[in-house]
């Protein structure tokens, strides 16, 4: 019996990646896959950009916003 949760891997067509919702790294300008942040009382927020590993500080915590998923291109 076949596993209903398994999927086959298909080749992805070559196309440039769409810009993501995350801002670019301030040190190198690359678009990050993830931004982690940490704040301790009385200290600025430390942002860590992955995968480049650069860090930046900010006086305030990042504003998080949820956007609806994009529909297919028209």
C-alpha positions as CSV (number, residue, x, y, z in Angstrom):
1,X,0.0,0.0,0.0
2,X,1.3,3.4,-1.0
3,X,1.9,6.1,1.7
4,X,-0.8,8.8,1.1
5,X,1.5,11.5,2.6
6,X,4.5,10.9,0.3
7,X,5.1,13.2,-2.7
8,X,7.2,12.8,-5.7
9,X,10.0,15.4,-6.3
10,X,9.6,17.3,-9.5
11,X,12.2,19.5,-11.2
12,X,11.6,23.2,-10.6
13,X,11.8,25.4,-13.7
14,X,14.6,28.0,-13.8
15,X,13.2,31.4,-12.8
16,X,14.5,34.2,-10.6
17,X,13.3,34.1,-7.0
18,X,10.6,36.5,-6.0
19,X,11.5,39.1,-3.5
20,X,10.5,38.0,0.0
21,X,8.8,39.9,2.7
22,X,12.0,40.2,4.8
23,X,14.2,43.2,4.5
24,X,17.8,42.6,3.1
25,X,20.8,42.3,5.4
26,X,22.1,45.8,6.2
27,X,25.7,44.5,6.0
28,X,25.8,42.6,2.7
29,X,22.3,43.4,1.1
30,X,21.5,39.7,0.6
31,X,17.9,38.6,1.1
32,X,17.7,36.5,4.3
33,X,15.9,33.2,4.7
34,X,15.2,34.1,8.3
35,X,15.7,36.9,10.8
36,X,16.0,36.1,14.5
37,X,15.8,38.7,17.2
38,X,16.6,39.0,20.8
39,X,16.0,41.8,23.3
40,X,17.1,42.1,26.9
41,X,15.6,44.7,29.2
42,X,17.2,48.1,28.8
43,X,19.3,47.0,25.7
44,X,18.7,47.5,22.0
45,X,17.2,44.6,19.9
46,X,19.8,42.4,18.2
47,X,18.8,41.1,14.8
48,X,20.6,38.0,13.4
49,X,20.3,37.4,9.6
50,X,20.5,33.8,8.3
51,X,22.3,32.4,6.3
52,X,24.9,35.2,6.1
53,X,25.3,35.4,9.9
54,X,25.5,39.2,10.1
55,X,24.1,40.9,13.1
56,X,22.5,44.4,13.5
57,X,21.0,46.3,16.4
58,X,17.8,48.3,16.4
59,X,16.3,50.5,19.1
60,X,12.9,48.8,18.8
61,X,11.6,45.4,18.2
62,X,10.6,44.5,14.6
63,X,7.0,45.0,13.5
64,X,5.5,41.7,12.4
65,X,2.7,41.6,9.9
66,X,0.8,38.7,8.3
67,X,0.1,39.0,4.6
68,X,-2.4,36.9,2.7
69,X,-0.8,34.4,0.3
70,X,-0.2,35.6,-3.2
71,X,-2.5,34.3,-5.9
72,X,-1.4,32.9,-9.2
73,X,0.1,35.5,-11.6
74,X,-2.4,36.9,-14.0
